[in-house]
Amino acid sequence: MKKQKEISGLDIKFLVNELNFLVDSRIEKIYQDIHQGERNIRIRLYSRGFGEFELYASAGRFHLTNYRRVSETPSNFAMFLRKRLKNKRIKKITQHALDRIIELETDEYKLILELFHKGNFILTDSNYSIIMPFEIQRWSERTIAPKEKYAFPKTNSFLDDFREFKRSVYASPREIVGLLAQMGFGGKYAEEILLSCEVDKNKIAQSLSQEETKKVFESIKELMQKKLEPKIVLMDGKIIDAIPFDIKVYKNFEKKEMKSFNEAVDIFFSENEIREAELIKKTEINSTQEKKERIVKQQADAIKKWEEKEKEAKEKADIIYKNYGLVESILETLSKARETLSWDEIKKRVEKEDSPEANAIKEIREHDGIVVLELGGKNIEIDMRKSVEENAAELYEKAKKMKSKREKAKKIMEKTKEIKIEEKKLLVPKIIEKRKRKKWYEKYRYFWTSDGFLVVAGKDADTNEMLIKKNTKPEDIVLHAEIHGAPFTVNVDVYWIKPEQVKKVPGLPKGSFQIQGERNYLKKTQLRLAIGVEPEKKLLMIAPVQAVNEKCKYFLTLKPGETPAKELAEKIKERLVAKAISEEEKEAIKKIPLDIIQNSIPSGKGSLVE
């Protein structure tokens, strides 16, 4: 079974149905990565009450993603979209027919995601007039270009009308499984439909009987109304697909249940993307390492070669000087003989003579001006046009050149050995971590009480204002302290009131409110907070002493005071490290950024309870 490579129109139907909660969400940022031939678009959204989300779309792929990707410089198209769509609210997320086309609609614009073929992303106005596409495309039946009217491609999906469906079936010379795949079901759902109604998938569509056509149509309806029970499909421990519910094609496969179909599709694509990135990275590393080793070997071979040639040239020069008289005699004799004899006559005399000079001559290459002499057990080429000194000097010079080449090769080899192969420099998709989805209360100070109540407090004037105006519900309790700078807090402090008693009146600065009506005082309440750590869970918590004591291994108690937050944070960290027993715990606490502790201190100042 091959790994599924792209989602179908039916997958998109189920995915889009899960995204209704994103209606009225705000577009925060748009990213685009183009690498290894793939083009994608990622849209960061913020939904009130749900938090931050990111939509991922590319050819054959669409889903929410919990995996954070590090982007390089935004593309021009991404910047263009940001300029027009940032802070716009999504009014609709719809799919065109059962096609792989999705519309994200705001009051002024439509962003159309075409997820077939190479993929394309088109920004239009509310009347489908194209403002800018990612790629200009032209076909005989439609044009994707600025100022053109956007036209949807001709659809093959006729799933609400049996007569239209039947007309498509009887007009098709294709196998029925291929026709259904083309209608937006893709291969696996096309097979599922035909397995469910027991129609041969290889049967030619136009040869189906009326009864068979009806059975296929009913099977389609049944599949599309199935309850979602999303799963990922595994084979040999590897994820090979994501499915919205059990299908017969994967009857005997290992499966794992997921919370949503978007999560299943995200895990399938993102984990496989990571695996492929790791494979690319490994290939790149191996290739770089092999190249490094090849260069080192080449230079080592070169060093050996130049060393041998250097040694040989020097030895020959030394031999010439050791046999100076013989070499000089041979050169003079040949020069004198040449005055009256031809080279053929000279060679014959050399062969017949039995003298040290004649015995040393092994070859005469008159056309090159070379005589080869056997000296000291080596055959040495001597230039007959040069003196003994010049021949020896030439060899010494050659030895020096060989030494220079050897030293150069050695430097290259040493430099190559020092090269470190850094993984982060390799060109691979930059997926770095699974992203934790932020909850609405994470922008404030917050904790959970030992009874399971959520307590949320403002950090400053801005968050005080936001907390009261946007996040306080009628059933909440608002608490406050009668000290300057105390944050408004849901569920904790010195007196409590109901949200309707907190009024914004003209003239009050940001973050300040007027309290109207009766205040319910909690008498003799000490203002105390604890800041604690649980090193094994990498947990840093600031909350009432009892709550921190129950959840943290080490903690300190804070009270109102005048020590600046930075100075106090340094003391807190130093004392928490001192409290830790093991070296591992000490190191874990040391790694907590100081600014996180500093930002946790209410009102920017305080003191430790000794």
ZAMARGU-4260 file (C-alpha; in steps of 0.2 Angstrom, whole numbers, plus 5000, padded with zeros to 4 digits):
<rodrens>
0) 5000/5000/5000 | 5007/5017/4994 | 5007/5032/5006 | 4993/5044/5001 | 5001/5059/4994
5) 4986/5072/4992 | 4969/5074/4999 | 4953/5073/4989 | 4938/5084/4986 | 4928/5073/4999
10) 4942/5075/5012 | 4941/5094/5010 | 4922/5094/5012 | 4925/5085/5029 | 4940/5097/5034
15) 4930/5113/5029 | 4915/5107/5039 | 4926/5106/5055 | 4931/5125/5052 | 4915/5133/5056
20) 4922/5139/5073 | 4934/5150/5063 | 4920/5161/5056 | 4923/5178/5063 | 4941/5174/5067
25) 4954/5188/5063 | 4968/5186/5050 | 4984/5190/5059 | 4998/5185/5047 | 5001/5177/5030
30) 5016/5167/5026 | 5022/5158/5010 | 5036/5146/5008 | 5042/5140/4991 | 5055/5126/4992
35) 5058/5110/4982 | 5045/5114/4969 | 5031/5116/4982 | 5021/5132/4985 | 5011/5134/5000
40) 5002/5147/5010 | 4999/5148/5028 | 4987/5159/5037 | 4988/5164/5055 | 4971/5167/5063
45) 4965/5172/5080 | 4947/5166/5085 | 4939/5174/5101 | 4936/5161/5114 | 4947/5148/5105
50) 4964/5156/5103 | 4977/5156/5089 | 4976/5144/5074 | 4986/5142/5058 | 4979/5136/5041
55) 4990/5127/5029 | 4986/5125/5011 | 4996/5119/4996 | 4993/5108/4980 | 4983/5093/4987
60) 4984/5098/5005 | 4973/5109/5017 | 4971/5108/5036 | 4974/5117/5052 | 4992/5114/5058
65) 4999/5112/5075 | 5017/5112/5069 | 5026/5129/5069 | 5037/5132/5053 | 5051/5145/5053
70) 5048/5156/5038 | 5062/5166/5028 | 5059/5183/5021 | 5040/5184/5016 | 5037/5182/4998
75) 5030/5197/4988 | 5014/5189/4986 | 5013/5185/5005 | 5016/5204/5009 | 5003/5209/4996
80) 4990/5198/5005 | 4995/5204/5022 | 4993/5222/5017 | 4975/5219/5011 | 4969/5205/5023
85) 4978/5209/5040 | 4965/5211/5054 | 4951/5207/5042 | 4938/5194/5049 | 4933/5179/5040
90) 4915/5178/5036 | 4914/5161/5027 | 4925/5146/5023 | 4917/5136/5009 | 4921/5123/4996
95) 4916/5124/4978 | 4906/5109/4974 | 4917/5094/4978 | 4931/5102/4970 | 4948/5105/4978
100) 4944/5124/4979 | 4941/5133/4995 | 4935/5151/4997 | 4940/5162/5012 | 4928/5177/5012
105) 4929/5193/5021 | 4918/5208/5019 | 4929/5216/5005 | 4939/5201/4998 | 4939/5183/4993
110) 4954/5172/4994 | 4952/5157/4983 | 4964/5142/4986 | 4965/5131/4971 | 4973/5115/4977
115) 4974/5105/4961 | 4988/5103/4949 | 5002/5114/4955 | 4991/5125/4966 | 4986/5143/4965
120) 4980/5157/4977 | 4969/5171/4970 | 4964/5186/4979 | 4948/5194/4972 | 4935/5207/4977
125) 4918/5203/4984 | 4912/5201/4966 | 4926/5189/4960 | 4935/5202/4950 | 4953/5196/4952
130) 4965/5208/4961 | 4981/5197/4961 | 4984/5179/4959 | 5000/5170/4965 | 5003/5164/4947
135) 4995/5171/4931 | 4987/5156/4921 | 4978/5155/4905 | 4967/5141/4898 | 4955/5140/4883
140) 4940/5141/4895 | 4946/5153/4909 | 4960/5165/4913 | 4968/5169/4930 | 4975/5186/4929
145) 4972/5203/4937 | 4956/5212/4932 | 4949/5196/4925 | 4933/5189/4932 | 4937/5174/4941
150) 4928/5158/4934 | 4928/5142/4943 | 4934/5127/4932 | 4920/5116/4925 | 4915/5103/4939
155) 4912/5085/4937 | 4902/5084/4953 | 4883/5081/4951 | 4880/5073/4969 | 4863/5082/4972
160) 4854/5077/4956 | 4853/5058/4951 | 4849/5063/4933 | 4864/5073/4931 | 4875/5060/4939
165) 4867/5046/4928 | 4870/5057/4913 | 4889/5059/4918 | 4890/5040/4921 | 4883/5035/4904
170) 4893/5048/4895 | 4910/5041/4901 | 4920/5028/4892 | 4931/5027/4908 | 4931/5014/4922
175) 4918/5018/4935 | 4932/5019/4948 | 4941/5032/4938 | 4926/5042/4935 | 4922/5043/4953
180) 4940/5048/4957 | 4938/5062/4945 | 4922/5068/4953 | 4931/5073/4968 | 4932/5056/4978
185) 4950/5052/4974 | 4955/5034/4972 | 4952/5027/4990 | 4935/5034/4992 | 4930/5029/4974
190) 4935/5011/4979 | 4926/5012/4995 | 4910/5018/4987 | 4911/5003/4974 | 4915/4990/4988
195) 4900/4996/4998 | 4888/4994/4984 | 4897/4978/4977 | 4899/4986/4959 | 4915/4980/4950
200) 4927/4995/4950 | 4935/4990/4933 | 4918/4990/4924 | 4916/5004/4911 | 4905/5018/4918
205) 4893/5019/4903 | 4890/5000/4903 | 4882/5001/4921 | 4864/4996/4922 | 4851/5007/4929
210) 4851/4998/4945 | 4870/4998/4947 | 4870/5017/4944 | 4857/5019/4957 | 4867/5009/4970
215) 4883/5019/4966 | 4873/5035/4969 | 4865/5029/4985 | 4883/5023/4991 | 4890/5040/4988
220) 4876/5048/4998 | 4879/5036/5013 | 4897/5039/5013 | 4895/5058/5013 | 4883/5057/5028
225) 4894/5046/5038 | 4899/5051/5056 | 4917/5057/5057 | 4928/5046/5068 | 4945/5052/5062
230) 4960/5041/5062 | 4978/5040/5055 | 4983/5024/5046 | 4999/5015/5050 | 5009/5002/5042
235) 5025/4995/5050 | 5024/5010/5062 | 5024/5023/5049 | 5009/5035/5045 | 5002/5031/5027
240) 4986/5040/5027 | 4973/5050/5037 | 4955/5045/5036 | 4938/5053/5042 | 4931/5036/5047
245) 4935/5018/5045 | 4935/5012/5027 | 4936/4995/5019 | 4952/4998/5010 | 4961/4999/5027
250) 4951/4986/5035 | 4966/4976/5041 | 4978/4991/5045 | 4983/4998/5062 | 4974/5014/5066
255) 4975/5028/5079 | 4960/5039/5084 | 4962/5057/5082 | 4952/5072/5090 | 4948/5079/5073
260) 4950/5076/5055 | 4961/5092/5053 | 4972/5085/5067 | 4974/5068/5058 | 4978/5076/5041
265) 4990/5088/5049 | 4999/5074/5058 | 5000/5064/5042 | 5007/5077/5031 | 5018/5086/5044
270) 5026/5070/5051 | 5029/5064/5034 | 5036/5081/5029 | 5048/5080/5044 | 5053/5062/5039
275) 5056/5067/5021 | 5066/5083/5028 | 5076/5072/5039 | 5080/5060/5024 | 5085/5075/5013
280) 5096/5081/5027 | 5104/5064/5029 | 5106/5063/5011 | 5114/5081/5011 | 5125/5076/5025
285) 5131/5060/5018 | 5134/5069/5001 | 5144/5083/5010 | 5154/5070/5020 | 5157/5059/5005
290) 5163/5075/4995 | 5174/5080/5010 | 5182/5062/5011 | 5184/5062/4992 | 5194/5079/4992
295) 5204/5073/5007 | 5209/5057/4998 | 5212/5066/4982 | 5224/5078/4991 | 5232/5064/5000
300) 5236/5055/4984 | 5242/5071/4976 | 5254/5074/4991 | 5261/5057/4989 | 5263/5059/4970
305) 5272/5076/4972 | 5282/5069/4986 | 5288/5055/4975 | 5292/5067/4960 | 5301/5079/4971
310) 5312/5065/4978 | 5315/5058/4961 | 5320/5075/4954 | 5332/5079/4968 | 5340/5061/4968
315) 5343/5063/4949 | 5351/5080/4951 | 5362/5073/4965 | 5367/5058/4953 | 5371/5070/4939
320) 5383/5079/4951 | 5390/5063/4957 | 5394/5057/4939 | 5399/5075/4934 | 5414/5070/4924
325) 5406/5055/4915 | 5391/5066/4910 | 5402/5080/4904 | 5413/5068/4894 | 5397/5060/4885
330) 5390/5078/4881 | 5407/5083/4874 | 5410/5067/4864 | 5392/5068/4856 | 5394/5086/4852
335) 5411/5083/4843 | 5405/5067/4834 | 5390/5077/4827 | 5402/5088/4818 | 5407/5074/4806
340) 5394/5060/4808 | 5376/5057/4806 | 5365/5052/4821 | 5363/5034/4814 | 5382/5033/4813
345) 5384/5039/4830 | 5371/5026/4837 | 5380/5012/4828 | 5397/5017/4836 | 5389/5018/4853
350) 5382/5000/4851 | 5399/4993/4846 | 5410/5003/4859 | 5414/4996/4876 | 5418/5011/4886
355) 5410/5019/4902 | 5403/5033/4891 | 5395/5021/4878 | 5389/5009/4891 | 5380/5023/4900
360) 5370/5029/4885 | 5354/5019/4884 | 5344/5030/4871 | 5347/5045/4859 | 5332/5055/4854
365) 5340/5067/4843 | 5324/5076/4837 | 5321/5080/4856 | 5339/5084/4859 | 5339/5071/4873
370) 5351/5057/4878 | 5345/5045/4891 | 5359/5039/4903 | 5360/5025/4915 | 5367/5033/4931
375) 5367/5026/4948 | 5354/5013/4943 | 5342/5026/4936 | 5338/5031/4918 | 5341/5050/4917
380) 5336/5061/4903 | 5350/5074/4899 | 5347/5088/4887 | 5362/5088/4875 | 5360/5107/4872
385) 5363/5111/4890 | 5378/5109/4902 | 5379/5097/4916 | 5376/5111/4928 | 5360/5117/4918
390) 5353/5099/4918 | 5356/5097/4936 | 5349/5114/4940 | 5333/5110/4930 | 5330/5095/4940
395) 5333/5104/4957 | 5320/5117/4951 | 5308/5104/4946 | 5310/5096/4964 | 5306/5114/4971
400) 5290/5115/4961 | 5285/5097/4966 | 5288/5103/4985 | 5277/5118/4982 | 5263/5108/4975
405) 5264/5095/4989 | 5263/5109/5002 | 5248/5117/4993 | 5239/5100/4992 | 5243/5097/5011
410) 5235/5114/5015 | 5220/5110/5005 | 5218/5093/5014 | 5220/5101/5031 | 5208/5115/5028
415) 5195/5102/5021 | 5197/5091/5037 | 5193/5106/5047 | 5176/5109/5038 | 5162/5106/5050
420) 5146/5099/5042 | 5132/5109/5050 | 5115/5102/5048 | 5106/5119/5050 | 5115/5125/5034
425) 5107/5112/5023 | 5092/5117/5013 | 5078/5107/5021 | 5060/5112/5026 | 5061/5122/5042
430) 5049/5113/5053 | 5055/5115/5071 | 5042/5110/5084 | 5025/5105/5087 | 5016/5122/5091
435) 5006/5124/5107 | 4990/5132/5104 | 4987/5147/5115 | 4972/5149/5125 | 4963/5166/5127
440) 4969/5167/5146 | 4988/5165/5142 | 4990/5183/5137 | 4986/5187/5156 | 4993/5181/5172
445) 4983/5166/5177 | 4983/5150/5187 | 4971/5136/5192 | 4965/5134/5210 | 4966/5118/5220
450) 4947/5117/5217 | 4949/5118/5198 | 4944/5136/5196 | 4953/5147/5183 | 4960/5163/5190
455) 4965/5177/5177 | 4973/5194/5181 | 4979/5208/5171 | 4997/5212/5169 | 4996/5231/5166
460) 4984/5245/5162 | 4981/5238/5144 | 4977/5220/5149 | 4967/5226/5164 | 4956/5235/5151
465) 4955/5220/5140 | 4951/5208/5153 | 4936/5218/5160 | 4929/5223/5143 | 4932/5207/5133
470) 4934/5192/5144 | 4923/5194/5159 | 4907/5185/5159 | 4891/5189/5170 | 4894/5173/5180
475) 4912/5178/5185 | 4917/5186/5201 | 4929/5201/5200 | 4941/5204/5214 | 4952/5219/5218
480) 4963/5226/5231 | 4962/5243/5238 | 4980/5247/5234 | 4987/5257/5220 | 4992/5247/5205
485) 4983/5231/5210 | 4978/5222/5194 | 4959/5217/5191 | 4958/5199/5194 | 4944/5186/5191
490) 4941/5176/5207 | 4954/5182/5219 | 4959/5196/5230 | 4953/5207/5245 | 4935/5212/5240
495) 4923/5205/5226 | 4910/5212/5215 | 4900/5206/5200 | 4905/5212/5183 | 4891/5223/5180
500) 4897/5234/5195 | 4913/5238/5185 | 4910/5254/5175 | 4921/5264/5163 | 4917/5282/5165
505) 4924/5297/5156 | 4940/5304/5162 | 4947/5288/5170 | 4964/5282/5163 | 4966/5266/5153
510) 4965/5251/5165 | 4955/5260/5178 | 4937/5258/5182 | 4924/5264/5194 | 4916/5252/5206
515) 4897/5255/5209 | 4887/5246/5222 | 4891/5236/5237 | 4909/5228/5239 | 4910/5211/5247
520) 4926/5212/5258 | 4937/5198/5263 | 4943/5204/5280 | 4961/5203/5286 | 4967/5195/5269
525) 4985/5195/5268 | 4992/5199/5251 | 5003/5184/5247 | 5009/5175/5231 | 5020/5160/5229
530) 5032/5157/5214 | 5037/5139/5212 | 5045/5127/5200 | 5043/5109/5196 | 5060/5105/5188
535) 5055/5088/5180 | 5039/5095/5172 | 5048/5112/5168 | 5034/5121/5176 | 5035/5139/5183
540) 5020/5144/5192 | 5014/5160/5202 | 4998/5158/5212 | 4992/5158/5230 | 5003/5149/5242
545) 4992/5134/5244 | 4990/5131/5225 | 5009/5132/5222 | 5013/5121/5237 | 5002/5107/5230
550) 5010/5108/5212 | 5028/5113/5214 | 5043/5105/5223 | 5051/5121/5227 | 5043/5138/5230
555) 5046/5155/5238 | 5032/5167/5245 | 5031/5185/5239 | 5022/5200/5247 | 5020/5218/5242
560) 5036/5228/5243 | 5048/5240/5235 | 5061/5229/5227 | 5061/5232/5208 | 5055/5217/5198
565) 5072/5213/5189 | 5082/5213/5206 | 5068/5203/5214 | 5068/5190/5200 | 5087/5188/5202
570) 5085/5184/5220 | 5071/5172/5217 | 5081/5162/5204 | 5096/5162/5215 | 5086/5155/5230
575) 5076/5142/5220 | 5093/5136/5213 | 5099/5135/5231 | 5084/5125/5236 | 5086/5112/5222
580) 5093/5095/5228 | 5101/5087/5213 | 5112/5095/5200 | 5100/5091/5186 | 5086/5101/5195
585) 5098/5116/5198 | 5102/5116/5179 | 5084/5115/5175 | 5080/5130/5186 | 5095/5140/5179
590) 5088/5138/5161 | 5072/5147/5166 | 5074/5164/5157 | 5075/5178/5170 | 5062/5189/5161
595) 5049/5176/5163 | 5051/5177/5182 | 5052/5196/5181 | 5036/5197/5171 | 5027/5186/5184
600) 5030/5199/5198 | 5014/5209/5200 | 5015/5228/5199 | 5033/5227/5194 | 5040/5226/5212
605) 5038/5216/5228 | 5048/5207/5241 | 5051/5190/5248 | 5044/5183/5264 | 5059/5178/5274
</rodrens>
